[in-house]
């Protein structure tokens, strides 16, 4: 079962895909657009090309666990995803993933400009890894 994780943002959307077994995070990319229709188009291409069966969408809660405008935007987008693709969408707490992604890229020697191009893909991979670890514990 292939799973796709999505880090949905205003200008950039990170995407990460699991392997066929649904155990390991693999392919990742960033969709660089502010247009929801373009994000959906590219997600649809990836869903079809990789036979994705489940979506995990980053749910940006506040550090105290409360929900703010960004979380509400993610919840609304989850409904758009379900309607567009007919796949189950799980909201996944993404607190600190972008910070952790910046730290990972910085420790790999990437400067700020280089990090900006890929940080959302790394954040999506971290969301996916967290979800896959959770799933493994449930089995």
N, C-alpha and C positions, 0 to 999 in steps of 0.2 A: 504494500500500500504506500503510494507516494503522497507525501504531505508537503504543502506549501505554507511558508510563514511570510507574513506581509508586515512591514513597518511602514504604515501609511503616513505620509507627511504632506505639508502644504506644497512644497516644490519638488520633493524627491521621495520616491517610494522604494524602500529596500525589499527585495524578494530573495528567499532562500528555499531550496528544495531538498527534501530528504532523498536518500537512495531508495531503490525499489522495496527494500525490506521495511522501510519506515523506522530504521534504527539510527542512521547516521545523517548528519547535515552534509549536503554536498554543494551543488551549483548555487551561486548567488549572483545577483545583478542589481543595479539601481535603475529605476525608471525616472528619467529627468523631465518632468512636466508638472505643471499646475493643473492641467485639464483632467478632470475625473474620467471623461470618456476615453482619453488616450491611455490612462492607467488601466482602465477596464479592458481596453482592446489588447494591450500587451499581456495583461494577466491571462486573458482568454487564450492568447497564443501559447503561453507557457503551460496552461492547464491542459490544453489539447495535445501539445507536443510531448508532454511528460506524463500524460494520463493521471493527473492529480485527482485524488479522491477525497481529500480533506483540506480545509483552509484553517490556518491559525493567524489571527489578526492581533497585532500588538494593541493592548488596552492601556493607554498611558494614565495610570492613576497618579494622584498626588502622593508625595512621600508619606503622608499620614494615612493613606488608604482611601481618602475621599475621592469623589469623581468631580472633575472640573470640565471646562469646555472642550478640551482635547479628548477626554474620555467619551464625552457625548458625541463628538464627531466620529470617533471610532465605532461607537455603537450604531450610529446611523449608517456608516459605510458597511458594517457587517450585514445589515439588512439589504443594502444594495448588492453586495456580493452574493448573498443567498438567492436573491431574485435573479441576478444575471446568470449565475452558473449552476444553480440547483444543487450545490454542495453544502455539506455541514460546515459551519463557521464557528470556531471556538475563539472567544476573546481570551487573551493571555496577558497577564500582568507584565508589563514591560519596563517597570521602574528600573532605572539605572542602566538599561541596555545601551543607550547612546553614549553615556559617560564611559561605560566599560569598553565600548567599541573604539572610542577615541583613545583610551589608554592602551588598548591592544595595538592599534596602528602606530601610536607614538613610540611604544616600546620596540616596534619593528622598524623604527627609523624613518617613518613617514612624516613629512612636514605638514603644516596646517592645510596648505593647498592640496596636497596629495590625499590627506585624510578626508577632506570635504567631498571628494569624488567617490569614495567608497564606504564611508562610515555607515550609511544606511543599509548597505548590503551586509556589513558585519553585524549591525544591530539586528537585522532580520535573522541572520544565522544564530545569534545568541538567543533570540526568541525561540527559534526552532529547536535548538539544543535543549533549552529548558523544558519545552513541551515534550520532546522525545524522552528525556530523562523521567519526567512525570509519568508518561505512558508506560515506560518500562517498569516502573515501580508499581503500577496498577495491575500488571499481568501476573 
